């Protein structure tokens, strides 16, 4: 899916750059892209995908933590945010939380 999306974005970008239709066509494409991005169905799908990714990453972390135990090097454990603090929400470098 990621490769298809990258291809479509590249195709659209190539069209915009290579077109001789000018600014009017560019503005039309920009407006269409904005409408798609602001569509509630698209936003819900993106949020659902992000939540599923967080859930899968959490399960993977739990599995790896169980199998690795205390054998994980301190340098690596320090870099993995969720290993540093396993008590709920953790604030990241930008002041937001991953709840």
N, CA, C and O atoms as a MOPAC input file, in Angstrom:
PM7 MOZYME 1SCF
protein

 N      0.82500 1    -1.18500 1     0.00000 1
 C      0.00000 1     0.00000 1     0.00000 1
 C      0.87200 1     1.25300 1     0.00000 1
 O      0.57400 1     2.22700 1    -0.69100 1
 N      1.94000 1     1.21800 1     0.77500 1
 C      2.82500 1     2.37300 1     0.86200 1
 C      3.43300 1     2.69700 1    -0.49400 1
 O      3.57300 1     3.86400 1    -0.85900 1
 N      3.79000 1     1.65900 1    -1.23300 1
 C      4.41400 1     1.86900 1    -2.53600 1
 C      3.41600 1     2.41700 1    -3.54800 1
 O      3.76700 1     3.23300 1    -4.40000 1
 N      2.16700 1     1.96100 1    -3.44800 1
 C      1.13800 1     2.48600 1    -4.33200 1
 C      0.90300 1     3.96200 1    -4.06000 1
 O      0.79200 1     4.76500 1    -4.98600 1
 N      0.82600 1     4.31300 1    -2.78000 1
 C      0.62000 1     5.70700 1    -2.40800 1
 C      1.78900 1     6.57000 1    -2.87800 1
 O      1.58000 1     7.66500 1    -3.39900 1
 N      2.99800 1     6.09100 1    -2.69900 1
 C      4.17600 1     6.81800 1    -3.15000 1
 C      4.14000 1     7.00300 1    -4.67100 1
 O      4.48400 1     8.06900 1    -5.18000 1
 N      3.72600 1     5.96900 1    -5.38100 1
 C      3.63800 1     6.06100 1    -6.83000 1
 C      2.60900 1     7.10700 1    -7.25200 1
 O      2.86700 1     7.91700 1    -8.14300 1
 N      1.44900 1     7.08500 1    -6.61200 1
 C      0.39100 1     8.03700 1    -6.96000 1
 C      0.83000 1     9.46600 1    -6.65400 1
 O      0.59600 1    10.37300 1    -7.45300 1
 N      1.46400 1     9.67100 1    -5.50300 1
 C      1.95700 1    11.00700 1    -5.15300 1
 C      3.01800 1    11.45100 1    -6.16000 1
 O      3.01300 1    12.60400 1    -6.59200 1
 N      3.91100 1    10.56700 1    -6.53200 1
 C      4.93200 1    10.89400 1    -7.53000 1
 C      4.33600 1    11.20000 1    -8.88500 1
 O      4.78500 1    12.11000 1    -9.58100 1
 N      3.33100 1    10.44300 1    -9.25300 1
 C      2.64600 1    10.68200 1   -10.51400 1
 C      1.97600 1    12.05700 1   -10.51900 1
 O      2.08500 1    12.80700 1   -11.48900 1
 N      1.28800 1    12.37500 1    -9.43300 1
 C      0.62400 1    13.68000 1    -9.33400 1
 C      1.65200 1    14.80700 1    -9.34200 1
 O      1.45200 1    15.82600 1   -10.00400 1
 N      2.74100 1    14.63100 1    -8.61500 1
 C      3.78400 1    15.65000 1    -8.58100 1
 C      4.40400 1    15.83500 1    -9.95800 1
 O      4.63900 1    16.96600 1   -10.38500 1
 N      4.66800 1    14.74700 1   -10.64900 1
 C      5.22200 1    14.84100 1   -11.99900 1
 C      4.26900 1    15.53200 1   -12.95300 1
 O      4.68500 1    16.29900 1   -13.82200 1
 N      2.99900 1    15.25500 1   -12.78400 1
 C      2.01400 1    15.92000 1   -13.63500 1
 C      1.99900 1    17.42100 1   -13.37200 1
 O      1.98600 1    18.22500 1   -14.30400 1
 N      2.00000 1    17.78700 1   -12.09900 1
 C      1.95100 1    19.20900 1   -11.75300 1
 C      3.19400 1    19.92900 1   -12.26500 1
 O      3.10100 1    21.02300 1   -12.82100 1
 N      4.34500 1    19.31400 1   -12.07700 1
 C      5.59100 1    19.94900 1   -12.50800 1
 C      5.68200 1    19.98400 1   -14.02900 1
 O      6.12500 1    20.97600 1   -14.60900 1
 N      5.25900 1    18.89500 1   -14.67100 1
 C      5.42700 1    18.80300 1   -16.11200 1
 C      4.30900 1    19.41200 1   -16.93400 1
 O      4.43900 1    19.54100 1   -18.15100 1
 N      3.24300 1    19.77900 1   -16.30900 1
 C      2.11400 1    20.27100 1   -17.07700 1
 C      2.35500 1    21.68500 1   -17.61200 1
 O      3.09600 1    22.48500 1   -17.03900 1
 N      1.70300 1    21.94200 1   -18.71400 1
 C      1.78200 1    23.28700 1   -19.28000 1
 C      0.46500 1    24.02600 1   -19.05600 1
 O      0.23600 1    25.09800 1   -19.61600 1
 N     -0.40000 1    23.43100 1   -18.22200 1
 C     -1.69600 1    24.03800 1   -17.96000 1
 C     -1.57900 1    25.28600 1   -17.09100 1
 O     -2.47200 1    26.13300 1   -17.08000 1
 N     -0.48500 1    25.38900 1   -16.37600 1
 C     -0.23700 1    26.59800 1   -15.60500 1
 C     -0.80800 1    26.58600 1   -14.20400 1
 O     -1.17100 1    25.54400 1   -13.65900 1
 N     -0.87300 1    27.75300 1   -13.65300 1
 C     -1.25100 1    27.94400 1   -12.26200 1
 C     -2.69400 1    27.50700 1   -11.97700 1
 O     -2.98500 1    27.00200 1   -10.89300 1
 N     -3.57800 1    27.69600 1   -12.92600 1
 C     -4.97800 1    27.35300 1   -12.71500 1
 C     -5.14400 1    25.85800 1   -12.43100 1
 O     -5.84800 1    25.47300 1   -11.49800 1
 N     -4.50200 1    25.03200 1   -13.22900 1
 C     -4.58000 1    23.57700 1   -13.02400 1
 C     -3.91400 1    23.18100 1   -11.71900 1
 O     -4.40000 1    22.28800 1   -11.02600 1
 N     -2.80700 1    23.83100 1   -11.37300 1
 C     -2.12300 1    23.56600 1   -10.10900 1
 C     -3.05600 1    23.86800 1    -8.93800 1
 O     -3.15800 1    23.07100 1    -8.00600 1
 N     -3.72400 1    24.99400 1    -8.98100 1
 C     -4.64400 1    25.36600 1    -7.90800 1
 C     -5.80400 1    24.38600 1    -7.82400 1
 O     -6.27200 1    24.07100 1    -6.73000 1
 N     -6.26900 1    23.90400 1    -8.96500 1
 C     -7.35700 1    22.93000 1    -8.98900 1
 C     -6.91600 1    21.62200 1    -8.32300 1
 O     -7.66200 1    21.04800 1    -7.52900 1
 N     -5.72100 1    21.15500 1    -8.64000 1
 C     -5.20400 1    19.93100 1    -8.02800 1
 C     -4.97500 1    20.11600 1    -6.52800 1
 O     -5.24600 1    19.21800 1    -5.73100 1
 N     -4.47900 1    21.27600 1    -6.16500 1
 C     -4.23500 1    21.57100 1    -4.75600 1
 C     -5.54500 1    21.57700 1    -3.97100 1
 O     -5.60400 1    21.06000 1    -2.85500 1
 N     -6.58400 1    22.15500 1    -4.54400 1
 C     -7.89300 1    22.19500 1    -3.90500 1
 C     -8.44800 1    20.78200 1    -3.74400 1
 O     -9.00700 1    20.45000 1    -2.69900 1
 N     -8.29600 1    19.95000 1    -4.77100 1
 C     -8.77200 1    18.56500 1    -4.70600 1
 C     -8.03400 1    17.78200 1    -3.62400 1
 O     -8.64900 1    17.02800 1    -2.87000 1
 N     -6.73800 1    17.95900 1    -3.55200 1
 C     -5.94600 1    17.27000 1    -2.53500 1
 C     -6.36300 1    17.71700 1    -1.13600 1
 O     -6.45400 1    16.89500 1    -0.22500 1
 N     -6.61400 1    18.99100 1    -0.96400 1
 C     -7.03800 1    19.51300 1     0.33600 1
 C     -8.40000 1    18.93800 1     0.71900 1
 O     -8.62100 1    18.59200 1     1.88000 1
 N     -9.31900 1    18.83300 1    -0.25000 1
 C    -10.64000 1    18.27200 1     0.02800 1
 C    -10.54200 1    16.81100 1     0.45500 1
 O    -11.25500 1    16.37400 1     1.35900 1
 N     -9.66400 1    16.06400 1    -0.19100 1
 C     -9.47600 1    14.66600 1     0.18700 1
 C     -8.89500 1    14.58000 1     1.59500 1
 O     -9.34000 1    13.76600 1     2.40400 1
 N     -7.90900 1    15.41300 1     1.88800 1
 C     -7.26800 1    15.38000 1     3.19300 1
 C     -8.22200 1    15.80000 1     4.31100 1
 O     -8.10100 1    15.32000 1     5.43900 1
 N     -9.15800 1    16.68000 1     4.01300 1
 C    -10.09300 1    17.16000 1     5.03200 1
 C    -11.35100 1    16.30800 1     5.12000 1
 O    -12.20300 1    16.55800 1     5.97200 1
 N    -11.48200 1    15.32000 1     4.26800 1
 C    -12.64300 1    14.44000 1     4.28100 1
 C    -12.66400 1    13.64500 1     5.59000 1
 O    -11.67100 1    13.00500 1     5.93600 1
 N    -13.78300 1    13.67600 1     6.31900 1
 C    -13.84300 1    12.95200 1     7.59800 1
 C    -13.57600 1    11.45000 1     7.45700 1
 O    -12.96900 1    10.84900 1     8.34300 1
 N    -14.01800 1    10.84100 1     6.36200 1
 C    -13.77600 1     9.41400 1     6.16700 1
 C    -12.27800 1     9.13700 1     6.02700 1
 O    -11.77400 1     8.15400 1     6.56900 1
 N    -11.57300 1     9.99900 1     5.30700 1
 C    -10.12700 1     9.83300 1     5.13900 1
 C     -9.41600 1    10.04100 1     6.47400 1
 O     -8.50700 1     9.29000 1     6.82600 1
 N     -9.83600 1    11.06200 1     7.20900 1
 C     -9.22500 1    11.31300 1     8.51900 1
 C     -9.45300 1    10.14700 1     9.47600 1
 O     -8.54300 1     9.73900 1    10.19700 1
 N    -10.68600 1     9.60900 1     9.47800 1
 C    -10.98000 1     8.47000 1    10.35000 1
 C    -10.14900 1     7.25500 1     9.96200 1
 O     -9.63600 1     6.54900 1    10.83000 1
 N    -10.01300 1     7.01100 1     8.67200 1
 C     -9.20800 1     5.88100 1     8.21200 1
 C     -7.74300 1     6.05500 1     8.60400 1
 O     -7.08800 1     5.09700 1     9.01300 1
 N     -7.23700 1     7.26700 1     8.47800 1
 C     -5.84100 1     7.52600 1     8.85200 1
 C     -5.63400 1     7.35200 1    10.35200 1
 O     -4.62500 1     6.79400 1    10.78200 1
 N     -6.58500 1     7.82600 1    11.14600 1
 C     -6.46900 1     7.67800 1    12.59800 1
 C     -6.57800 1     6.20700 1    13.00200 1
 O     -5.85800 1     5.74800 1    13.88800 1
 N     -7.48200 1     5.47100 1    12.34800 1
 C     -7.61500 1     4.04300 1    12.64500 1
 C     -6.32600 1     3.30100 1    12.29300 1
 O     -5.88600 1     2.42900 1    13.04200 1
 N     -5.73100 1     3.64200 1    11.16900 1
 C     -4.47000 1     3.00800 1    10.77600 1
 C     -3.36100 1     3.34000 1    11.76900 1
 O     -2.55600 1     2.47800 1    12.12300 1
 N     -3.32500 1     4.58400 1    12.21200 1
 C     -2.30700 1     4.98100 1    13.19000 1
 C     -2.50600 1     4.23900 1    14.51300 1
 O     -1.54000 1     3.78400 1    15.12600 1
 N     -3.75900 1     4.12100 1    14.94900 1
 C     -4.04700 1     3.41000 1    16.20200 1
 C     -3.67800 1     1.93600 1    16.08100 1
 O     -3.09700 1     1.36400 1    17.00300 1
 N     -4.01100 1     1.32500 1    14.95800 1
 C     -3.63700 1    -0.07800 1    14.74700 1
 C     -2.12400 1    -0.24200 1    14.75900 1
 O     -1.60700 1    -1.21400 1    15.31000 1
 N     -1.41100 1     0.70900 1    14.15000 1
 C      0.05100 1     0.65800 1    14.16300 1
 C      0.60900 1     0.76000 1    15.56900 1
 O      1.54700 1     0.04600 1    15.92300 1
 N      0.02700 1     1.65800 1    16.38300 1
 C      0.48100 1     1.77900 1    17.77500 1
 C      0.20700 1     0.49500 1    18.55600 1
 O      1.03500 1     0.06100 1    19.35600 1
 N     -0.97100 1    -0.11700 1    18.31800 1
 C     -1.30400 1    -1.35900 1    19.01300 1
 C     -0.33500 1    -2.47700 1    18.64100 1
 O      0.15400 1    -3.19700 1    19.51100 1
 N     -0.06400 1    -2.61700 1    17.35600 1
 C      0.85300 1    -3.66600 1    16.89700 1
 C      2.26000 1    -3.41100 1    17.44200 1
 O      2.94000 1    -4.34500 1    17.86600 1
 N      2.69100 1    -2.16000 1    17.43100 1
 C      4.01900 1    -1.83800 1    17.95900 1
 C      4.10600 1    -2.14800 1    19.45000 1
 O      5.13000 1    -2.63500 1    19.92800 1
 N      3.03300 1    -1.86700 1    20.17900 1
 C      3.01100 1    -2.17700 1    21.61200 1
 C      3.10600 1    -3.67200 1    21.87200 1
 O      3.83400 1    -4.11400 1    22.76000 1
 N      2.35800 1    -4.44900 1    21.08400 1
 C      2.41900 1    -5.90600 1    21.23400 1
 C      3.80800 1    -6.43100 1    20.88400 1
 O      4.33500 1    -7.31400 1    21.56000 1
 N      4.39400 1    -5.88300 1    19.82500 1
 C      5.73500 1    -6.30800 1    19.42600 1
 C      6.74900 1    -5.96800 1    20.51300 1
 O      7.63200 1    -6.76800 1    20.82300 1
 N      6.61600 1    -4.77600 1    21.08800 1
 C      7.52900 1    -4.37800 1    22.16500 1
 C      7.40000 1    -5.32600 1    23.34400 1
 O      8.40300 1    -5.74700 1    23.92100 1
 N      6.16800 1    -5.66100 1    23.70200 1
 C      5.94800 1    -6.57200 1    24.82300 1
 C      6.59100 1    -7.93100 1    24.55300 1
 O      7.24600 1    -8.50000 1    25.42600 1
 N      6.40000 1    -8.44200 1    23.34800 1
 C      6.96300 1    -9.74700 1    22.98700 1
 C      8.48700 1    -9.71700 1    23.01300 1
 O      9.12700 1   -10.62400 1    23.54500 1
 N      9.05200 1    -8.67700 1    22.44000 1
 C     10.51200 1    -8.56300 1    22.41400 1
 C     11.05700 1    -8.38500 1    23.82600 1
 O     12.08300 1    -8.96900 1    24.17400 1
 N     10.37700 1    -7.58300 1    24.63800 1
 C     10.82400 1    -7.36400 1    26.01800 1
 C     10.81400 1    -8.65800 1    26.81100 1
 O     11.73200 1    -8.92200 1    27.58800 1
 N      9.77400 1    -9.47100 1    26.61500 1
 C      9.71400 1   -10.75800 1    27.31800 1
 C     10.84600 1   -11.67800 1    26.89400 1
 O     11.44700 1   -12.35800 1    27.72600 1
 N     11.13600 1   -11.69800 1    25.60000 1
 C     12.16300 1   -12.61200 1    25.10100 1
 C     13.57200 1   -12.11500 1    25.41400 1
 O     14.47200 1   -12.91300 1    25.67500 1
 N     13.76200 1   -10.79500 1    25.38700 1
 C     15.09400 1   -10.23700 1    25.63600 1
 C     15.38900 1   -10.13700 1    27.13100 1
 O     16.51900 1   -10.36200 1    27.56500 1
 N     14.37600 1    -9.80100 1    27.90500 1
 C     14.57400 1    -9.66000 1    29.34100 1
 C     15.59100 1    -8.58100 1    29.64500 1
 O     15.52800 1    -7.48400 1    29.09000 1
 N     16.51800 1    -8.88800 1    30.51700 1
 C     17.55100 1    -7.92800 1    30.92200 1
 C     18.75900 1    -7.96500 1    29.99700 1
 O     19.75400 1    -7.29000 1    30.26300 1
 N     18.69500 1    -8.72600 1    28.93300 1
 C     19.83400 1    -8.83800 1    28.02100 1
 C     19.93900 1    -7.66100 1    27.06000 1
 O     20.92300 1    -7.54900 1    26.32900 1
 N     18.93700 1    -6.78000 1    27.05100 1
 C     18.97700 1    -5.63800 1    26.14000 1
 C     20.01300 1    -4.62500 1    26.64100 1
 O     20.00800 1    -4.26500 1    27.81900 1
 N     20.88300 1    -4.17400 1    25.76800 1
 C     21.90000 1    -3.20000 1    26.17600 1
 C     21.25200 1    -1.90800 1    26.67500 1
 O     20.21800 1    -1.48200 1    26.16000 1
 N     21.87000 1    -1.29400 1    27.67800 1
 C     21.33100 1    -0.06100 1    28.25000 1
 C     21.21000 1     1.04900 1    27.21600 1
 O     20.25600 1     1.82600 1    27.25400 1
 N     22.16100 1     1.13200 1    26.29600 1
 C     22.11500 1     2.17700 1    25.28100 1
 C     20.86100 1     2.04600 1    24.42800 1
 O     20.25400 1     3.05100 1    24.05900 1
 N     20.47300 1     0.82900 1    24.11600 1
 C     19.27800 1     0.61300 1    23.30900 1
 C     18.02000 1     0.86300 1    24.13700 1
 O     17.07900 1     1.49100 1    23.65300 1
 N     17.99400 1     0.39200 1    25.35000 1
 C     16.82900 1     0.58300 1    26.20800 1
 C     16.58200 1     2.07000 1    26.46900 1
 O     15.43500 1     2.49700 1    26.60000 1
 N     17.65300 1     2.85100 1    26.54400 1
 C     17.51100 1     4.28700 1    26.77700 1
 C     16.86800 1     4.98600 1    25.57700 1
 O     16.14900 1     5.97100 1    25.74400 1
 N     17.12300 1     4.48400 1    24.38300 1
 C     16.59200 1     5.12300 1    23.17800 1
 C     15.13500 1     4.76600 1    22.91200 1
 O     14.44300 1     5.51000 1    22.21700 1
 N     14.66300 1     3.67200 1    23.43400 1
 C     13.28600 1     3.25400 1    23.21500 1
 C     12.42700 1     3.89100 1    24.29300 1
 O     12.52500 1     3.53900 1    25.46900 1
 N     11.58200 1     4.83200 1    23.88400 1
 C     10.79200 1     5.63200 1    24.81300 1
 C      9.93500 1     4.77400 1    25.73000 1
 O      9.87100 1     5.03100 1    26.93200 1
 N      9.28400 1     3.77200 1    25.18800 1
 C      8.35400 1     2.98400 1    25.98500 1
 C      9.07200 1     2.09600 1    27.00300 1
 O      8.45300 1     1.65400 1    27.97100 1
 N     10.35700 1     1.82900 1    26.80200 1
 C     11.10400 1     1.07400 1    27.80200 1
 C     11.53400 1     1.97100 1    28.95300 1
 O     11.75800 1     1.50000 1    30.06800 1
 N     11.64700 1     3.26600 1    28.67700 1
 C     12.05400 1     4.19800 1    29.72800 1
 C     10.94800 1     4.40700 1    30.75400 1
 O     11.20300 1     4.49500 1    31.95500 1
 N      9.72100 1     4.48400 1    30.26200 1
 C      8.60400 1     4.73000 1    31.16700 1
 C      7.41500 1     3.90900 1    30.71700 1
 O      6.81400 1     4.20000 1    29.68300 1
 N      7.07600 1     2.90200 1    31.47000 1
 C      5.96600 1     2.02200 1    31.10700 1
 C      4.69400 1     2.38200 1    31.86100 1
 O      3.75400 1     1.58700 1    31.89000 1
 N      4.64200 1     3.55000 1    32.46600 1
 C      3.49300 1     3.92700 1    33.28300 1
 C      2.60700 1     4.92800 1    32.57200 1
 O      2.55800 1     6.09200 1    32.96700 1
 N      1.90900 1     4.50500 1    31.53600 1
 C      0.92800 1     5.36700 1    30.88400 1
 C      1.53900 1     6.29400 1    29.87000 1
 O      2.48500 1     5.93500 1    29.16900 1
 N      0.98000 1     7.51900 1    29.79300 1
 C      1.37600 1     8.48500 1    28.76900 1
 C      2.78300 1     8.99800 1    29.02000 1
 O      3.18000 1     9.25400 1    30.15700 1
 N      3.51600 1     9.14000 1    27.94500 1
 C      4.88000 1     9.64300 1    28.00400 1
 C      4.94900 1    10.89200 1    27.14700 1
 O      4.45900 1    10.89700 1    26.01800 1
 N      5.54600 1    11.94000 1    27.66400 1
 C      5.66800 1    13.16700 1    26.89200 1
 C      6.88500 1    13.06100 1    25.98100 1
 O      7.96000 1    12.64600 1    26.41500 1
 N      6.71200 1    13.43500 1    24.72300 1
 C      7.82900 1    13.35600 1    23.79400 1
 C      8.58800 1    14.68300 1    23.75300 1
 O      8.33500 1    15.58200 1    24.55400 1
 N      9.52100 1    14.78700 1    22.80600 1
 C     10.38400 1    15.95800 1    22.73000 1
 C      9.63300 1    17.23800 1    22.37400 1
 O     10.14900 1    18.33300 1    22.59300 1
 N      8.42400 1    17.11900 1    21.82800 1
 C      7.66000 1    18.29500 1    21.41900 1
 C      6.60100 1    18.68400 1    22.42900 1
 O      5.84900 1    19.63000 1    22.19400 1
 N      6.52400 1    17.98600 1    23.53900 1
 C      5.56000 1    18.32900 1    24.56700 1
 C      4.20400 1    17.70100 1    24.37800 1
 O      3.24200 1    18.09400 1    25.03900 1
 N      4.10300 1    16.71500 1    23.47200 1
 C      2.82300 1    16.02800 1    23.28100 1
 C      2.91400 1    14.65800 1    23.91900 1
 O      4.00700 1    14.17900 1    24.22500 1
 N      1.77000 1    14.02700 1    24.12100 1
 C      1.77500 1    12.70000 1    24.73300 1
 C      1.26600 1    11.67800 1    23.74400 1
 O      0.52200 1    11.99800 1    22.81600 1
 N      1.67500 1    10.45500 1    23.95500 1
 C      1.21200 1     9.35600 1    23.10000 1
 C      0.23400 1     8.49400 1    23.88100 1
 O      0.55900 1     7.37900 1    24.28900 1
 N     -0.94100 1     9.01000 1    24.08100 1
 C     -1.94800 1     8.29000 1    24.86100 1
 C     -2.80600 1     7.42200 1    23.98900 1
 O     -3.70600 1     6.74600 1    24.48600 1

